[in-house]
């Protein structure tokens, strides 16, 4: 679509511009009686032909929310574009007017202009609203119809600038924990379940490093400072905004921010790398244990930008990234770091049972990239941090390109992995998608239910689950 050579405009990534709803979907197998609620997913679905299709990147696409509502063994589906200011502006003109954030634009932005907030990264039900997170303030949507209510949920005026997409929900009290990063100065926020800002602390990271994700424990918020830099000034001149700069920072360091005092402890890393996404973190005496996925380089180097991309492929650097699961142990008493690769099963989009956010965990789930070729993901993995075993689930020959897996705990469960995994897979033969429901404890067994959608869900990023009680409270009072 628009460019047959750009992987992010074809196959499972190709935009799907139709919006609508479908009721009483076909289900192969049987949904558990207790599985009632909504699975929300963010997808990236470019609405208009990009200004330069060869520069288009997966991260640039317009945000579309997909919602699967499960109730009494039946399934309903809705999808809808997030009505961002940029998309509405383009709709008035009938064409794309913004270039690529990741790969730059052949036509630099005019002075004073800013890139479009695509609202395409993460979505959650919070404060009885459906909030979409990306590179600016969250968008506020109705949780039932997905209608955009506001382009700026500002936490009661407590946050007016852009905040990161990887918020955390404190399992102890439902507080939302998030951060922003303006030119390397990070501010961390704690908001109660009604969106009121309770705490904020700032730390100067020293460089405009890429802090897409971070981790928390009951006492700390932890940020990685890596050679991956965000250069907004480059984007304004038509160059990629994210670059790999070992000449600016030749190794990594961790900023450990105390959540109550704001005091910062710096811990040096052993080498240079970038995180893609973190799984979780927890405290163990004077140590902080962090699990997540890392790559050796994120973004092109300054030298790369001095010559045309290989073969004219602006996304070549992304295709070469290989994310591996790692563990870092930060000793606050000694200031030293111990790190190790956890498994050779490569992958992305790690998730846990969110009830253990900031607490000790045993299991992690993620999408595998064992040999996906053009389509990035090809299965799901469950890693046991106690035994070191990694189990793999594939639907080879039938479905591929699974999304990030969402863990839903069984009501009343006492075991960490007692629940279900929900993920969206693509059927290349029909160009349609299915929502797969697995028993997390019987991870390698056949799915217990396959929900057939009547269209393809474009490959997206992150999502969340809301149970029926939470959803009903939001819909009935929102």
C-alpha positions as CSV (number, residue, x, y, z in Angstrom):
1,X,0.0,0.0,0.0
2,X,1.5,3.3,-1.2
3,X,5.0,1.8,-1.2
4,X,5.5,-2.0,-1.8
5,X,9.1,-1.8,-0.5
6,X,8.3,-0.3,2.9
7,X,7.5,-3.1,5.3
8,X,5.5,-0.8,7.6
9,X,2.9,-0.1,4.8
10,X,2.3,-3.7,3.9
11,X,1.2,-7.1,5.4
12,X,0.1,-6.9,9.0
13,X,1.3,-3.2,9.2
14,X,-0.8,-2.0,6.3
15,X,-3.4,0.6,7.4
16,X,-7.0,-0.4,7.8
17,X,-9.0,2.8,7.5
18,X,-12.5,1.4,8.1
19,X,-14.1,2.1,11.4
20,X,-17.1,0.4,12.9
21,X,-18.4,-2.3,15.2
22,X,-19.3,-6.0,15.0
23,X,-21.6,-8.0,17.4
24,X,-21.7,-11.6,18.4
25,X,-18.4,-12.6,16.8
26,X,-17.7,-16.1,15.8
27,X,-15.8,-18.0,18.5
28,X,-13.9,-21.2,18.0
29,X,-13.7,-22.9,21.4
30,X,-15.3,-21.4,24.5
31,X,-14.6,-18.3,26.5
32,X,-14.3,-18.7,30.3
33,X,-17.4,-17.7,32.2
34,X,-15.3,-15.4,34.4
35,X,-13.6,-13.5,31.5
36,X,-15.8,-10.4,31.4
37,X,-14.5,-7.0,30.5
38,X,-12.7,-5.1,27.7
39,X,-9.4,-5.6,25.9
40,X,-8.2,-2.2,24.6
41,X,-5.4,-2.1,22.0
42,X,-3.5,0.7,20.3
43,X,-2.9,0.2,16.6
44,X,-1.0,2.5,14.2
45,X,-3.0,2.9,11.0
46,X,-1.9,5.8,8.7
47,X,-5.0,7.5,7.3
48,X,-3.5,9.4,4.4
49,X,-0.7,8.5,2.0
50,X,2.5,9.7,3.8
51,X,4.3,12.7,2.4
52,X,7.2,10.4,1.5
53,X,6.2,6.7,1.8
54,X,9.8,5.6,1.8
55,X,10.4,7.5,5.0
56,X,7.3,6.3,6.8
57,X,8.0,4.4,10.0
58,X,5.7,2.2,12.1
59,X,5.9,4.7,15.0
60,X,4.5,7.5,12.8
61,X,1.0,6.1,12.0
62,X,-2.3,7.6,13.1
63,X,-3.6,6.0,16.3
64,X,-6.6,3.7,16.1
65,X,-8.1,2.1,19.2
66,X,-9.5,-1.5,19.0
67,X,-11.8,-2.6,21.8
68,X,-12.9,-6.2,22.3
69,X,-15.8,-6.4,24.8
70,X,-16.4,-9.8,26.4
71,X,-19.5,-10.6,28.3
72,X,-21.2,-13.9,29.2
73,X,-19.2,-15.9,26.7
74,X,-19.9,-13.5,23.8
75,X,-17.7,-11.0,22.0
76,X,-18.3,-7.5,20.5
77,X,-15.7,-5.4,18.7
78,X,-15.3,-1.7,17.9
79,X,-12.5,0.3,16.4
80,X,-12.1,4.0,15.9
81,X,-9.4,6.6,15.1
82,X,-8.3,8.9,17.8
83,X,-9.3,12.4,16.6
84,X,-6.0,14.2,17.1
85,X,-5.5,17.8,16.2
86,X,-3.1,16.7,13.4
87,X,-5.4,14.2,11.9
88,X,-8.3,16.6,11.9
89,X,-6.2,19.2,10.2
90,X,-5.2,16.7,7.5
91,X,-8.8,15.6,7.1
92,X,-9.8,19.2,6.3
93,X,-7.1,19.3,3.6
94,X,-7.7,15.7,2.4
95,X,-4.0,14.8,2.5
96,X,-1.0,14.2,4.7
97,X,0.9,17.2,5.8
98,X,3.3,15.8,8.4
99,X,6.6,14.0,7.7
100,X,8.2,11.2,9.7
101,X,9.3,11.7,13.3
102,X,11.6,8.7,13.2
103,X,13.2,9.1,9.7
104,X,12.8,12.9,9.1
105,X,11.0,14.6,6.3
106,X,11.9,15.6,2.8
107,X,10.1,18.9,3.6
108,X,11.3,20.4,6.9
109,X,8.7,21.8,9.3
110,X,8.3,25.5,9.2
111,X,9.6,27.6,12.1
112,X,7.3,27.3,15.1
113,X,5.6,24.2,13.9
114,X,5.6,20.9,15.8
115,X,5.2,17.3,14.6
116,X,1.8,15.6,14.9
117,X,1.0,13.8,18.1
118,X,-0.2,10.5,16.5
119,X,-1.8,9.2,19.8
120,X,-0.8,5.7,18.9
121,X,1.2,4.0,21.7
122,X,-0.8,3.0,24.8
123,X,-4.3,3.0,26.1
124,X,-5.9,2.4,29.5
125,X,-9.1,3.0,31.5
126,X,-8.3,5.5,34.2
127,X,-10.4,8.0,36.1
128,X,-13.4,6.5,34.4
129,X,-12.0,7.7,31.0
130,X,-10.2,5.8,28.3
131,X,-6.8,7.6,28.0
132,X,-4.5,7.3,25.0
133,X,-0.8,8.0,25.5
134,X,1.9,8.8,23.0
135,X,4.2,11.8,22.7
136,X,1.9,14.6,24.0
137,X,-0.8,14.9,26.6
138,X,-3.1,11.9,26.8
139,X,-6.3,12.0,24.7
140,X,-9.5,11.4,26.5
141,X,-12.0,8.9,24.9
142,X,-15.3,7.4,25.8
143,X,-14.6,3.8,26.9
144,X,-17.7,2.4,25.2
145,X,-18.0,4.2,21.8
146,X,-14.3,5.2,21.6
147,X,-15.4,8.7,20.7
148,X,-12.7,11.3,21.3
149,X,-13.8,13.7,24.1
150,X,-10.7,15.8,24.5
151,X,-7.3,16.1,23.0
152,X,-5.7,16.9,26.4
153,X,-6.3,15.1,29.7
154,X,-4.1,17.3,31.9
155,X,-4.6,15.7,35.3
156,X,-6.5,18.6,36.7
157,X,-4.0,21.1,35.3
158,X,-1.2,19.3,37.1
159,X,0.5,18.2,33.8
160,X,0.3,20.4,30.7
161,X,3.2,19.1,28.6
162,X,3.9,15.8,26.9
163,X,4.3,12.7,29.1
164,X,5.7,9.3,28.2
165,X,3.4,6.4,27.1
166,X,4.7,3.9,29.7
167,X,2.8,4.8,32.8
168,X,2.6,2.3,35.7
169,X,-0.4,1.6,37.9
170,X,0.5,1.1,41.6
171,X,-1.2,-2.2,42.6
172,X,-1.4,-1.1,46.2
173,X,-3.7,1.9,45.6
174,X,-4.4,2.4,41.9
175,X,-2.2,5.5,41.6
176,X,-0.9,6.3,38.1
177,X,2.9,6.8,37.9
178,X,4.2,8.5,34.9
179,X,7.0,10.9,33.7
180,X,7.9,13.5,31.0
181,X,11.3,14.2,29.5
182,X,12.0,17.7,28.1
183,X,15.5,17.9,26.7
184,X,16.9,15.4,29.2
185,X,15.2,16.9,32.3
186,X,12.8,14.2,33.6
187,X,9.9,14.9,35.9
188,X,8.2,12.0,37.6
189,X,4.6,12.2,38.7
190,X,2.2,10.3,41.0
191,X,-1.5,10.8,40.5
192,X,-4.3,9.3,42.5
193,X,-7.1,7.3,40.8
194,X,-9.0,10.5,40.2
195,X,-6.1,12.2,38.3
196,X,-5.0,14.5,41.1
197,X,-1.2,15.0,41.2
198,X,0.1,14.0,44.6
199,X,3.9,14.0,44.0
200,X,6.4,15.2,41.5
201,X,10.2,15.1,41.4
202,X,12.6,16.2,38.7
203,X,16.1,15.0,37.7
204,X,18.5,16.3,35.1
205,X,19.8,13.3,33.1
206,X,22.5,15.4,31.5
207,X,21.7,14.6,27.9
208,X,18.4,14.4,25.8
209,X,18.3,10.6,26.1
210,X,15.4,8.5,24.9
211,X,13.4,7.5,28.0
212,X,10.4,5.8,26.2
213,X,10.0,3.4,29.2
214,X,11.1,3.3,32.8
215,X,10.5,1.1,35.9
216,X,9.3,1.6,39.5
217,X,9.5,-0.1,42.8
218,X,7.7,0.9,46.0
219,X,10.6,3.3,46.8
220,X,12.1,4.2,43.5
221,X,11.6,5.3,39.9
222,X,14.5,4.2,37.7
223,X,15.5,5.7,34.4
224,X,18.2,4.5,31.9
225,X,20.5,7.1,30.4
226,X,21.8,5.6,27.1
227,X,23.4,6.9,23.9
228,X,20.0,6.9,22.2
229,X,19.3,10.6,21.9
230,X,16.2,12.6,20.8
231,X,17.1,15.6,18.7
232,X,14.0,17.7,18.0
233,X,16.2,20.3,16.2
234,X,17.2,17.6,13.7
235,X,13.6,16.7,12.9
236,X,12.8,20.4,12.3
237,X,15.4,20.4,9.6
238,X,14.1,17.2,8.0
239,X,16.5,14.7,9.7
240,X,15.6,11.7,12.0
241,X,14.8,12.8,15.5
242,X,16.3,9.8,17.3
243,X,20.0,9.0,16.8
244,X,22.6,6.7,18.3
245,X,25.4,8.9,19.7
246,X,28.2,7.0,21.5
247,X,30.4,10.1,20.9
248,X,28.0,12.0,23.3
249,X,27.7,9.2,25.9
250,X,30.0,6.1,25.6
251,X,28.3,4.0,28.3
252,X,25.0,3.9,30.1
253,X,24.1,4.9,33.6
254,X,21.0,4.6,35.8
255,X,19.2,7.4,37.6
256,X,17.5,6.0,40.7
257,X,15.0,8.5,41.9
258,X,13.6,8.1,45.4
259,X,9.8,8.4,45.1
260,X,9.3,10.3,48.4
261,X,12.4,12.5,48.9
262,X,13.3,13.1,45.2
263,X,16.9,12.2,46.0
264,X,18.8,10.7,43.1
265,X,21.4,7.9,43.2
266,X,23.5,7.3,40.1
267,X,24.6,3.8,39.2
268,X,27.0,3.2,36.3
269,X,26.2,0.4,33.8
270,X,28.8,-1.9,32.4
271,X,28.4,-1.0,28.7
272,X,26.4,0.9,26.1
273,X,23.0,-0.3,25.1
274,X,19.4,0.9,24.8
275,X,16.2,-0.5,26.3
276,X,13.3,-1.2,24.1
277,X,10.8,-2.1,26.9
278,X,11.1,-3.0,30.6
279,X,9.3,-5.9,32.1
280,X,9.4,-5.0,35.8
281,X,11.6,-4.1,38.7
282,X,11.7,-4.9,42.4
283,X,13.8,-4.3,45.5
284,X,15.9,-7.0,47.1
285,X,17.7,-5.6,50.1
286,X,20.1,-2.8,48.9
287,X,19.6,-4.1,45.3
288,X,17.2,-3.2,42.6
289,X,16.5,-6.0,40.2
290,X,15.3,-4.9,36.7
291,X,14.1,-7.2,33.9
292,X,13.6,-6.0,30.3
293,X,14.7,-6.1,26.7
294,X,17.8,-4.4,25.3
295,X,19.4,-3.7,21.9
296,X,22.9,-2.8,21.1
297,X,21.9,0.3,19.1
298,X,18.7,2.4,18.8
299,X,18.6,4.8,15.8
300,X,21.2,5.6,13.1
301,X,24.5,7.2,14.0
302,X,25.6,10.6,12.9
303,X,27.9,9.0,10.4
304,X,24.9,7.0,9.0
305,X,23.1,10.3,8.3
306,X,25.9,11.6,6.2
307,X,25.1,9.3,3.4
308,X,21.9,7.9,1.8
309,X,20.3,4.9,3.6
310,X,21.4,1.5,2.2
311,X,19.2,0.7,-0.8
312,X,17.1,3.7,-0.1
313,X,15.6,1.9,2.9
314,X,15.0,4.5,5.6
315,X,14.0,1.7,8.1
316,X,17.2,-0.4,7.7
317,X,18.4,0.5,11.2
318,X,15.2,-0.7,12.8
319,X,15.2,-4.0,10.9
320,X,18.7,-4.7,12.3
321,X,17.7,-4.3,15.9
322,X,17.6,-7.5,17.9
323,X,16.1,-7.3,21.3
324,X,17.1,-9.8,24.0
325,X,15.7,-10.3,27.5
326,X,18.2,-9.2,30.2
327,X,18.4,-8.7,33.9
328,X,20.2,-5.8,35.7
329,X,21.0,-5.8,39.4
330,X,21.7,-2.3,40.7
331,X,23.5,-2.3,44.1
332,X,22.7,1.0,45.8
333,X,25.2,0.3,48.6
334,X,28.2,-0.2,46.3
335,X,27.1,1.7,43.1
336,X,27.9,-1.4,41.0
337,X,25.8,-3.2,38.4
338,X,25.6,-6.9,37.6
339,X,23.8,-7.8,34.3
340,X,23.2,-10.9,32.3
341,X,21.1,-12.2,29.3
342,X,18.2,-14.3,30.5
343,X,17.4,-16.4,27.4
344,X,18.3,-16.7,23.8
345,X,14.7,-16.5,22.7
346,X,14.5,-13.1,21.2
347,X,11.5,-10.9,21.5
348,X,9.7,-7.7,22.3
349,X,6.7,-6.2,24.2
350,X,7.3,-7.9,27.6
351,X,4.4,-8.0,30.1
352,X,3.8,-9.4,33.6
353,X,0.8,-9.9,35.8
354,X,0.3,-6.2,36.5
355,X,-0.7,-7.0,40.1
356,X,3.0,-7.4,40.7
357,X,4.2,-4.1,39.3
358,X,7.2,-3.0,41.3
359,X,7.2,-6.3,43.2
360,X,9.1,-9.6,42.9
361,X,7.8,-11.6,39.9
362,X,8.5,-15.1,38.6
363,X,6.9,-15.0,35.1
364,X,7.2,-12.7,32.1
365,X,5.4,-12.9,28.7
366,X,6.5,-11.4,25.4
367,X,6.1,-11.7,21.6
368,X,9.0,-13.6,20.0
369,X,11.1,-12.6,17.0
370,X,12.7,-16.0,16.4
371,X,12.6,-15.8,12.6
372,X,9.8,-13.5,11.7
373,X,11.5,-12.0,8.7
374,X,9.5,-9.1,7.3
375,X,6.8,-9.3,9.9
376,X,8.7,-8.9,13.1
377,X,6.8,-11.2,15.6
378,X,6.0,-14.9,15.1
379,X,5.0,-16.3,18.5
380,X,4.7,-15.8,22.2
381,X,7.0,-16.7,25.0
382,X,6.6,-17.3,28.7
383,X,9.9,-17.0,30.7
384,X,10.2,-18.5,34.2
385,X,12.7,-16.4,36.1
386,X,13.0,-19.1,38.8
387,X,13.9,-22.0,36.6
388,X,15.3,-20.1,33.6
389,X,13.0,-22.0,31.2
390,X,11.4,-20.2,28.2
391,X,8.3,-21.8,26.8
392,X,7.1,-20.9,23.3
393,X,3.6,-20.8,21.8
394,X,3.2,-20.6,18.0
395,X,0.4,-21.1,15.6
396,X,2.7,-21.9,12.7
397,X,1.0,-22.3,9.3
398,X,-2.1,-20.6,10.5
399,X,-1.6,-17.3,12.3
400,X,1.5,-15.1,12.8
401,X,2.5,-11.6,13.9
402,X,1.0,-11.7,17.4
403,X,0.6,-8.5,19.4
404,X,1.9,-7.9,22.9
405,X,0.2,-10.4,25.2
406,X,-2.1,-9.1,27.9
407,X,-2.3,-11.1,31.1
408,X,-5.8,-11.2,32.8
409,X,-5.8,-12.7,36.3
410,X,-8.5,-15.2,37.1
411,X,-10.9,-13.8,39.8
412,X,-9.8,-15.1,43.2
413,X,-6.5,-16.4,41.8
414,X,-3.6,-17.0,44.3
415,X,-0.9,-18.2,41.8
416,X,0.9,-15.5,39.8
417,X,0.2,-17.2,36.5
418,X,-3.4,-18.3,37.2
419,X,-5.2,-16.5,34.4
420,X,-5.4,-15.9,30.7
421,X,-3.3,-14.4,28.0
422,X,-5.1,-12.4,25.3
423,X,-3.3,-11.4,22.1
424,X,-4.2,-10.5,18.5
425,X,-2.8,-12.5,15.6
426,X,-2.9,-12.1,11.8
427,X,-4.0,-14.7,9.3
428,X,-2.1,-14.0,6.0
429,X,-4.4,-16.2,4.0
430,X,-7.5,-14.2,4.8
431,X,-5.9,-10.9,5.8
432,X,-8.1,-10.9,8.9
433,X,-7.2,-11.1,12.6
434,X,-8.1,-13.3,15.5
435,X,-8.0,-12.7,19.2
436,X,-6.4,-15.7,20.9
437,X,-7.2,-16.7,24.5
438,X,-4.7,-19.0,26.3
439,X,-4.5,-20.5,29.7
440,X,-1.3,-18.9,31.1
441,X,-0.5,-21.9,33.3
442,X,-0.9,-24.3,30.3
443,X,1.0,-22.0,28.0
444,X,2.0,-24.3,25.2
445,X,-1.4,-26.0,24.9
446,X,-3.8,-25.1,22.1
447,X,-5.8,-21.9,22.7
448,X,-9.0,-22.3,24.6
449,X,-10.8,-19.7,22.3
450,X,-10.2,-18.1,19.0
451,X,-12.3,-15.0,18.4
452,X,-12.7,-14.3,14.7
453,X,-12.7,-10.7,13.6
454,X,-14.1,-9.5,10.3
455,X,-11.1,-7.4,9.4
456,X,-7.4,-7.1,10.1
457,X,-6.2,-5.2,13.1
458,X,-3.1,-3.3,12.0
459,X,0.1,-4.2,13.9
460,X,0.2,-2.0,17.0
461,X,1.9,-1.5,20.3
462,X,0.4,-1.7,23.7
463,X,-2.9,-2.2,25.4
464,X,-4.7,-3.0,28.7
465,X,-7.5,-5.0,30.2
466,X,-10.4,-3.6,32.2
467,X,-12.8,-5.9,34.0
468,X,-16.5,-5.6,33.7
469,X,-17.0,-3.9,37.1
470,X,-14.5,-1.1,36.2
471,X,-15.9,-0.8,32.7
472,X,-19.5,-0.5,33.8
473,X,-18.6,2.1,36.4
474,X,-16.9,4.2,33.8
475,X,-19.7,3.9,31.2
476,X,-22.5,4.5,33.6
477,X,-21.0,7.7,35.1
478,X,-18.7,8.9,32.2
